[in-house]
Amino acid sequence: MRLPRDLSGSNLATALKAFGYQITRQTGSHLRLTTDLGGQHSITIPAHSALRIGTLSAIISDIAEHHKMTKDEVSQKLFKDK
């Protein structure tokens, strides 16, 4: 699945609620999200207007590894409406 090119950090944080992630803090322009599903896991995402594709890919890879899924499965669940 092709990743969206115009996704903001805030929109990604909202989409990650599907995996149980919640914003636990913000430092400057970065959001820290944490989930307890499948064990505690935290990620940091930039709250920029448009995420770089490499940054988005790395975040999705990290989430996929934690949830024992493929990147495509995570992408489909996050971006099924796009």
PyMOL commands that set and color helices and strands:
alter all, ss='L'
color gray80, all
select helices_A, chain A and resi 9-19+53-66+71-78
alter helices_A, ss='H'
color red, helices_A
select strands_A, chain A and resi 22-27+30-35+41-46
alter strands_A, ss='S'
color yellow, strands_A
deselect
rebuild
show_as cartoon
